[in-house]
Amino acid sequence: MQAPLAAVTDVADGRFDAVVFVNDSTTDLGSNCASIEEALKAYAKVNPQAGCELSVIAFPNHPSGRLIFCPTGALNTDTADIRNVYDAAFEGFKR
C-alpha cells in the first residue's frame, strides 16, 4: 500500500510524522523554509557532512520533532537532472 504524498504550505503541519526536505542546498532557503534552514545550520555545527548525506535532524518546529534532509547534490551541472531529485526523495522516504 502506498502512502499518500501531499504538499503543504506550513512545515509545522501536524498531520504527518516527519518533514522530508529534498533540496540541493542548506542555505538561502527563503522565508517559507526559515525554520528548516535554522535546524540545518544547528545540525551542521555538530556534523559537517550534514549537507552531503541523508540525515534525520531534530526539528522542534514540527510536532514530530523530526526533519529528514535529503540532499540532491549540485543541480546546476551539465549532468544533473530529475533523477537526482528522485533518488534523494526515494532514499528519504525509505528512511
Secondary structure as GFF3:
##gff-version 3
##sequence-region A 1 95
A	DSSP	beta_strand	19	23	.	.	.	ID=ss1
A	DSSP	three_ten_helix	31	33	.	.	.	ID=ss2
A	DSSP	alpha_helix	34	46	.	.	.	ID=ss3
A	DSSP	beta_strand	55	58	.	.	.	ID=ss4
A	DSSP	beta_strand	66	71	.	.	.	ID=ss5
A	DSSP	alpha_helix	82	94	.	.	.	ID=ss6
###
